[in-house]
């Protein structure tokens, strides 16, 4: 998994226009939550709606470890640029999941598989998402399974319940007139 600093520096090095375009994105953050993943690790989950010059995009950030640029980041965005350039390359580094793309290597849009982020995610990091403090603690994604005690038989062993009548085998017989 890559850190916030690594994601931004890789994007800045290969696509500096993404960082410049991120300055025009307006974000509405929802309160950060502290969540436990399936392995028992705690992370800060931050969700935001990003608005550039197009339709609103949903951004999800999961930040592991200390607050700040050294946080390990798992990211996702619903924009097309993330879908075609970023998602598979980030999945290869364990910094995203395949949610929106078909999972094939981006041979035309990102053939070197550089771990990039879109302008919406870059804007979230530039506006301090990595420093957000969780305002609430959420239970783990998968609640623990509770054991249900077995019920004891309520009928006495001497009483036998009548069995249901056996279903007839074969096709039903039709009674015809005159038979």
N, C-alpha and C positions, 0 to 999 in steps of 0.2 A: 504494500500500500504506500502511496506517495504522500508527502506532506503538502500543505497549502503552498509553501514557499517553492517547492519543486514544480508543482503544477503551474503556478504563475510564471516562473522563470522559463519553463519550457515553452509556454504560450508566447511570452514576450520575445523569446529568441527566434521563433519561427514565424509568428504572425503578430507583429507589433500593432497592427491595425485593430486587432481584437481588444487589446488593452485600451487603445484610444476610444473605440466605440463603446466600451463598457462605461465610460464617463457619462454617456447620455441615457443610461438605463436607470429608471426609477424603480425602487423596490419597496414592497410592503412585506415586512417580516411578521411572521406569527411568533408567539413566545417560544423560546427554545425549551426543549424537554430533555431530561436525562433518561436514557433508555438502556436496557440490558439486552444484548444480542443473544443468539442461540448458544454461543460459546461461553456466556457469562461475562463478557467484556462490556463495560459501560461506555456509552458514547453520547454526545450532544446532538440531538436531531433538530435541525433548523430548516423550516420551510418558508418559502417566500414566493411572491408573485412578482415577476419582473416585467416591466413595460418599457420597451424601447419605442421605435417608430411603428411597430406592428402590433399584432394581437398579444395579449398577456401570456406569459410562459410560467409554468410551474417549476420551481427549483427545489430540490431536496439535497441537503448537506448532512452528512454524518461525520462528526469530528471526534476522533479518538485521542486520548492523551491530554496533555496540558493545553491550556488556551494559548492562542497566538499562532504565528506562522509555522511553528514546528508541529502543529497538530496533524495527525494522519487523517486524510480526507477520503471519503467515499462521496461521490457527487452524481447528480442526475438532473437533466433539464428536458423539457418537452419541445425545445426548438429544433428545427431541421438541421442546423449547423452541428449541434451536438450529436444528432442521430447519424449524420453522414461522415463526420470527421473524428469525433471524440469517443463515442461509446465503446466500440470494440477495442480501440487502443487502450483506453482506461481499464476495461475489463481484463485485458492481458496483464495489467499491473495490479489487479485486485482493487482498483479505485472506483469501480462502477459495476453494474450488472447489465446484462443484455435485456432491456425492457422494451425498447422501441424499434431497434433495428433487426435485421434478419440474422445477425451474427457473423456474416462474412467479412473477411479482411477488407478494409477500405483501400483497394488497389489503386484507385484513381485519386480520391480525395486526401488520403493520408497513407501513402504506400510504405513509409518508414515507421509507421505505427508510433509516432511521437505522441506522448500523453498530453493532449491539449484540453483546454476548457473553452466553453463558449463565452460570449460577452456577458451573458446573464450571471453565470457562475463567477466570472472574474469580477463583475460589479459587486456581487455579494461579498467576496473576499476583500475587495478594496474598501467596502463600506463597513468593515469590521465584524463580519459574521464569525470569524475564527476567534474573536474575543468575547462573544456573547456568553453570558452566564445563564445556565438553565433555570427557569422560573418554576418548574414543576418536575416531579419525578414520576415516571410512568413504569408500570409493570413490564416485565419482559414480553416480547412479541408472542411467544407461545406460553400460555399459562401452564403451571405444573399440573400433571395429571393426578387426580385424587383417587385413592383406592376406595372402592365401595365394598363394605363388608357383605359377605354372602348371607342370604336370608336362610333361616332354618325352615324345614318343611313344616307346614301348619297342620297337615292332615296326619292322623295316626296311621301307623303301618298296617293295622288290621282292616281298616276300611278301604275298599277298592272303589274307585270312581268308574262309572260305566264308560266303556270305550265308545267312540263315535262309530256309527255304522260305516262299513267299508264301502267305498265307491265302486260301482259296477265297472267291470273291465270290458273294453271293446266299445264299439259304437252303440249308441242307444237303440233299443228295439222299438220300432214304431208299430203300433197296433192298427191294422187296417180293417176296414169294415168287412165283415163276413168271416173273420178268423176266430 
